[in-house]
């Protein structure tokens, strides 16, 4: 009984990823694993605006000069970039892969949250 009482054991702690959306900070341990997952990352930019034009009537007519709003819509989409990671990849692997395709820290945070929602992130996420 004395041997069992004095025995020391290493207990695995629960894996955790800490995200700070305000600063774009991602903190994780080296043992955080990810199941096989594919990520497609692209960017859609949509701009909506109004340009004001002046409409003038013909000279000596009874019409009035008015301001006419003209709406403009411009949409641009970048080509999507894909990353595929195998079973057992770590969060460090996915962050490096995402950085290689030009993902911003905020993109990385959103993608990690989506991976967790999909069930492929084998860790808890704490957003501070």
URMO-V300884 format. One record per pair of residues at least 24 apart in sequence whose C-alpha atoms are under 10 Angstrom apart, sorted by the first residue. I is the first residue (numbers start at 1). GAP is how many residues later the second one is. D is the distance in whole Angstrom. If there is no record, write none. Layout:
# URMO-V300884
I | GAP | D
I | GAP | D
This chain:
# URMO-V300884
14 | 108 | 9
14 | 109 | 7
14 | 110 | 8
15 | 106 | 10
15 | 107 | 7
15 | 108 | 5
15 | 109 | 6
15 | 110 | 9
16 | 105 | 10
16 | 106 | 9
16 | 107 | 5
16 | 108 | 5
16 | 109 | 6
16 | 110 | 7
17 | 74 | 9
17 | 95 | 9
17 | 96 | 10
17 | 104 | 9
17 | 105 | 10
17 | 106 | 7
17 | 107 | 6
17 | 108 | 5
17 | 109 | 6
17 | 110 | 9
18 | 91 | 10
18 | 106 | 8
18 | 107 | 6
18 | 108 | 5
18 | 109 | 6
18 | 110 | 7
19 | 86 | 10
19 | 87 | 10
19 | 89 | 10
19 | 90 | 7
19 | 91 | 10
19 | 93 | 9
19 | 94 | 9
19 | 106 | 7
19 | 107 | 6
19 | 108 | 5
19 | 109 | 6
20 | 85 | 10
20 | 86 | 9
20 | 89 | 8
20 | 106 | 9
20 | 107 | 6
20 | 108 | 5
21 | 84 | 9
21 | 85 | 7
21 | 86 | 10
21 | 88 | 7
21 | 89 | 9
21 | 106 | 7
21 | 107 | 7
22 | 84 | 9
22 | 105 | 10
22 | 106 | 9
23 | 82 | 9
23 | 83 | 8
23 | 105 | 10
24 | 80 | 8
24 | 81 | 5
24 | 82 | 5
24 | 83 | 9
24 | 84 | 8
24 | 85 | 7
25 | 80 | 7
25 | 81 | 8
25 | 83 | 9
25 | 84 | 8
25 | 103 | 10
26 | 65 | 10
26 | 69 | 9
26 | 79 | 8
26 | 80 | 9
26 | 82 | 8
26 | 83 | 7
26 | 86 | 9
26 | 101 | 10
27 | 64 | 10
27 | 65 | 10
27 | 99 | 10
28 | 62 | 10
28 | 63 | 7
28 | 64 | 8
28 | 95 | 9
28 | 97 | 9
29 | 61 | 9
29 | 62 | 8
29 | 63 | 9
29 | 94 | 10
30 | 60 | 7
30 | 61 | 8
30 | 62 | 7
30 | 63 | 10
31 | 57 | 10
31 | 58 | 10
31 | 59 | 7
31 | 60 | 8
31 | 61 | 9
31 | 91 | 10
31 | 92 | 9
32 | 56 | 9
32 | 57 | 8
32 | 58 | 6
32 | 59 | 6
32 | 60 | 8
32 | 89 | 8
32 | 90 | 7
32 | 91 | 6
32 | 92 | 9
33 | 54 | 8
33 | 55 | 6
33 | 56 | 6
33 | 57 | 4
33 | 58 | 6
33 | 59 | 9
33 | 60 | 9
33 | 61 | 10
33 | 87 | 9
33 | 88 | 7
33 | 89 | 6
33 | 90 | 7
34 | 51 | 8
34 | 52 | 8
34 | 53 | 7
34 | 54 | 6
34 | 55 | 5
34 | 56 | 6
34 | 57 | 7
34 | 58 | 10
34 | 59 | 9
34 | 60 | 9
34 | 78 | 10
34 | 81 | 8
34 | 82 | 9
34 | 85 | 9
34 | 86 | 5
34 | 87 | 5
34 | 88 | 6
34 | 89 | 8
35 | 50 | 8
35 | 51 | 7
35 | 52 | 5
35 | 53 | 6
35 | 54 | 7
35 | 55 | 9
35 | 80 | 9
35 | 84 | 8
35 | 85 | 5
35 | 86 | 7
35 | 87 | 7
36 | 48 | 8
36 | 49 | 6
36 | 50 | 5
36 | 51 | 4
36 | 52 | 7
36 | 53 | 8
36 | 84 | 7
36 | 85 | 9
37 | 46 | 9
37 | 47 | 6
37 | 48 | 6
37 | 49 | 7
37 | 50 | 8
37 | 52 | 10
37 | 57 | 10
37 | 78 | 8
37 | 81 | 9
37 | 82 | 10
37 | 83 | 7
37 | 84 | 9
38 | 44 | 7
38 | 45 | 6
38 | 46 | 4
38 | 47 | 7
38 | 48 | 9
38 | 77 | 9
39 | 41 | 10
39 | 42 | 8
39 | 43 | 6
39 | 44 | 5
39 | 45 | 6
39 | 46 | 9
39 | 55 | 10
39 | 59 | 9
39 | 72 | 8
39 | 73 | 10
39 | 75 | 9
39 | 76 | 8
40 | 40 | 6
40 | 41 | 6
40 | 42 | 4
40 | 43 | 7
40 | 44 | 9
40 | 58 | 10
40 | 71 | 9
41 | 37 | 9
41 | 38 | 9
41 | 39 | 5
41 | 40 | 5
41 | 41 | 6
41 | 42 | 8
41 | 57 | 9
41 | 60 | 8
41 | 61 | 9
41 | 62 | 8
41 | 66 | 8
41 | 67 | 10
41 | 70 | 9
42 | 35 | 7
42 | 36 | 6
42 | 37 | 6
42 | 38 | 4
42 | 39 | 6
42 | 40 | 9
42 | 59 | 10
42 | 60 | 10
42 | 61 | 9
42 | 65 | 10
43 | 33 | 8
43 | 34 | 6
43 | 35 | 5
43 | 36 | 8
43 | 37 | 7
43 | 38 | 9
43 | 60 | 10
44 | 31 | 7
44 | 32 | 6
44 | 33 | 4
44 | 34 | 7
44 | 35 | 9
44 | 36 | 10
45 | 29 | 8
45 | 30 | 6
45 | 31 | 5
45 | 32 | 6
45 | 33 | 8
46 | 27 | 7
46 | 28 | 6
46 | 29 | 4
46 | 30 | 6
46 | 31 | 9
47 | 25 | 8
47 | 26 | 6
47 | 27 | 5
47 | 28 | 6
47 | 29 | 9
48 | 24 | 6
48 | 25 | 5
48 | 26 | 6
48 | 27 | 9
49 | 24 | 7
49 | 25 | 9
87 | 33 | 9
88 | 34 | 10
89 | 32 | 10
90 | 31 | 9
90 | 32 | 10
91 | 30 | 8
91 | 31 | 10
91 | 32 | 10
